[in-house]
C-alpha cells in the first residue's frame, strides 16, 4: 500500500509565553516521553528537575497478542459487535456516549436518528430519539462558538472517557457510570472551544447478540482543574480536529492474554486503535506502582527492537514518581492518599500510514494527582497532542515511539469549582478504567 502522509500545521497561540519543551511543560525530567501522556500526574507528582533520568519514547513487546474476542465493526457510524463480557459492556457504554457527543450526531438529524436506531434497544428507540433531539438542540449554542450561525464542518465536539465504573453486570444487562471530559465549540471565530466534565450513567441490555442502549442519563461530573502551566489555545489551533480532520476513538473491550489488547487489524483503523490503547495504558496508575505490570504491558504492546531500552527508561521514570511522593506498593501515600492517573483519547488522526508502519496523532486529556487530604496534590487535567509511531510486527501493531507535541488546551469549565481531592478516589481505581481500544 502506498504511503499516505499529512502534515500537521504549526499551531499558534496568542497572549501566552513561547512554547516550552514537553518535558519542561510537564515539570518532569527532560525527555520523559513514555509517561508524558499522564499529563496531570506528571505536573503534580514530579519535582520539575530537568536533570533527572530520561524516560522513554515508546512501548515494546516480545510476544504477539492473541485475538481472543472479535473487535467491533461500524454500522451507520456506530461501533457494534461487542464481547458478551463486562469489558464489552464498558466499551459499548463509552462508544455510545462518544457517538452521542460527536459533531455529526449533534448537527445532522438523519445521522442522529440512524445512529439511535443502531444503538438503542427496540423498545427504547422512540424515547431515545426524542432524548437525542433535545440534546442536539441544547448543544447547538456551544457548537457555534461566538459565530452567528453553527457551521457543522467547523464544529469541535469531542468526548474523552476518563473512567468507567460498573454499577451492575450480568449476562443480560449492565449499568456503567462514565466520567467524561467534553470539548465543544468551533474552530472559527474568537471563542475557544470549552471543556466540561460529565457523569453519564448508561444502561445496557444484551439483545440480538450485542450490547444495546436501554437508557442513559447525565449530570455534572467531577471537575478537575486544568493544569495552570497550560495556556488556552486560540480557535484556529483546533482545525486539525474538525470532523473531516480526525476520528473519534473506538474502544473494543477485546482483550488477549493477561488482559492486554488482543491483536489489531492490519489496516489504518487497527493502527489508530493500537495508538489509542498505548496512551491509555501509559496513563494507568500501575504504570508507576507495579514493575511487573509495567513490564508485561510493554512486552504486550511495543516493538521488540525497543523493548529493553524502554523498560529501563520507564523504570527510571516510575521510580522518580514513586520516590517523589513516597508511594507504597499499594499506590498510596503514608496518609492514605491514592495515586490517581488516567489518559483518554479525544480524537485520532493519521499523520502517515503504510501497511508496515504508521504514525498516529492523538489529542489526549490526561488526569493525575493524589486523591486524599492534601488539596495541593489534587488531580489536574492536561490536554496534549501525542504522536504514536507503530510498526507491523508479530501479527499486530506495535509501538516504536510515543512523542509529545504541542498542548491543545480548551477553555476551562465556566464558573465551576474544582472537586475536592478526596473525591477523585471514586474514579481513579484500577477497576474504574475504561475498556481498551
PyMOL commands that set and color helices and strands:
alter all, ss='L'
color gray80, all
select helices_A, chain A and resi 22-26+39-45+86-100+103-107+109-119+125-143+152-154+235-241+257-259+268-282+286-289+291-301+304-324+375-377+421-426+430-432
alter helices_A, ss='H'
color red, helices_A
select strands_A, chain A and resi 4-5+60-61+73-75+78-80+155-169+173-186+194-207+210-220+225-226+302+338-353+357-371+380-393+396-407
alter strands_A, ss='S'
color yellow, strands_A
deselect
rebuild
show_as cartoon
